[in-house]
Amino acid sequence: MAATYLLRFDDLCPTMNWTVWRQIEAALIDAGIKPILAVVPDNQDPELVVEPAQERFWEEVRGWQRRGWTIGLHGYQHRYEIRCAGILGRNCYSEFAGLSYKAQLSKLRKGLAIFAREGVRPDIWVAPAHSFDANTLDALAHCRLIVVSDGYSVLPHSDARGLLWVPQQLGRFRKLPGGVWTVCHHHNRWVAQDVRCFREELDSYRGRFSGVAEVVRRYSGRSEKWVDRASARLMTIARMGKLGISV
């Protein structure tokens, strides 16, 4: 099976980099790609204040969802309250990992309540800083938010909680022989050259993109295999730099 790619954009909120986003949005529409958009329900992170707040933000989000784009619940306020790397061990700070189940469930419910108030359906969970733990997963299952955008396996799979893991392995495009690969972008830091490179990459990988809805249809109920565990281990080692490479 040839490699297929999902695109994910993190940190969408009223004060994001709208100048760059408009160019990205146009490129995605031109290419017919349905990305994952990780939306912060109630941003309180000053690092995400890039431009003046867009008053029509939630109208924009509803429009993206009507277009068939996947809206992710990106935490609650994007505030890192605790030093905990969580399950993946990727970043040693978190909005969720390390907190009690009750505290995490409360955060999830508050974020979901904002989405509901604004008429937005959460399709997938995107943890701020990739940091979450078993309590997070239990709370997600309780809230019936059952698709998780994270992990390093080669293919999506369902776990014992009934959560479908859609792996998020890459921070840039790489030509790979097979598997399902999510490329995560943080456009708030982009400049004009980044947008040009992005357009070139969309052309280069044309015909290789998929969307979350298609992935869910194809892989929901697939159990984790040894190859998933092995690939996750290798990519974790690679990210730690032990092999001298970066994914």
Number of C-alpha atoms within 10 A of each C-alpha: 7 10 15 20 23 22 24 23 19 21 26 25 24 24 20 21 23 20 14 17 17 11 14 19 15 12 18 17 11 11 15 12 20 22 25 25 26 26 27 26 25 18 21 15 13 10 13 19 16 16 13 11 14 14 10 9 14 18 14 13 22 17 13 18 18 11 11 15 20 22 25 27 26 27 28 25 17 24 18 18 13 14 15 21 20 21 13 15 15 15 14 15 22 25 24 33 26 22 18 14 18 12 14 25 21 14 18 22 15 17 21 21 14 15 21 12 8 14 13 21 16 20 21 24 24 27 24 24 20 24 26 25 22 14 19 24 20 16 20 22 15 12 13 11 20 18 25 23 22 20 21 24 28 22 22 29 22 19 12 8 12 15 20 25 26 29 24 24 22 19 15 13 18 13 8 12 9 13 15 22 26 27 19 20 18 13 19 22 12 14 12 11 8 14 17 13 11 18 17 12 14 18 12 11 14 12 13 12 20 18 19 22 13 9 17 16 9 11 16 17 15 14 15 16 11 10 12 18 13 14 15 19 14 15 21 21 15 15 16 15 12 11 11 9 11 14 14
